[in-house]
Amino acid sequence: MAGPSSLTIFFFFSLLFFSEISKASKCSLKGLPIVRNISEVPQDNYGRGGLAHTTVAGSLLHGLKEVEVWLQTYAPGSGTPIHRHSCDEVFVVLKGSGTLYLAPSSHEKFPGKPQEFSIFANSTFHIPVNDVHQVRNTNEHEDLQVLVTISRPPVKVFIYQDWFMPHTAAKLKYPYYWDEECLEVEPPPKDEL
């Protein structure tokens, strides 16, 4: 029985080579234009069904130290996990509608029953540091698209199974980077002259 053909081997190594080039160019700070077409910026779902995430400007991809800006689109029925984090977060709803769930007693032993707020195109809201929250697309007919700005990247994120899980049992993810694959390629520049 014959082994793989040289054409198959060539194709495999070409695919591997070009995927590494694509990864390196996505993560490279060198040659990044000042003005970009957002539809050409890479997006991913990061293993979350119903999510399309684009880092518009970030700490790893662009060397930002104080803020990150994301464009996120949630399909009907999808949303964020119940979570809190060590940063302020500001949302601008660009299209669609959904629900913001925000725990009023985030600073007790567990988040508790959340308040529900309707969110809609052209609405905006702010999530203070460590307030437990969740954003969901509760509209069954159209996507929810938001522009998100966070302070102080990378952030500590605590993920909850439900609203009554004790804070001490929440799963910590730190540092939280959407674009973790870029850590290996090119670290952000140092904050020194």
GICORSUL-V995542 format. One record per residue. PHI is phi as a letter, one per 30 degrees, with the letter a starting at -180 (* if undefined). Layout:
PHI, PHI
This chain:
*, d, d, d, d, d, d, d, d, d, d, d, d, d, d, d, d, d, d, d, d, d, d, d, d, d, c, d, d, d, i, d, d, d, c, b, d, d, d, c, d, e, b, a, c, h, i, c, e, i, c, b, c, b, d, d, a, b, d, d, d, b, i, d, c, c, b, b, b, b, c, b, b, c, d, e, i, c, l, d, d, d, a, b, a, d, a, d, b, b, c, b, d, d, a, i, a, a, b, c, c, b, d, d, c, d, c, c, d, a, d, i, d, d, d, c, b, d, c, a, e, i, c, b, a, b, c, d, e, i, d, d, a, a, c, b, d, c, d, d, c, b, d, c, b, b, c, b, b, c, c, h, d, d, c, c, c, c, c, c, d, a, d, c, d, d, e, d, c, d, d, d, b, a, d, c, b, d, c, e, d, d, e, d, d, a, d, d, d, d, c, b, d
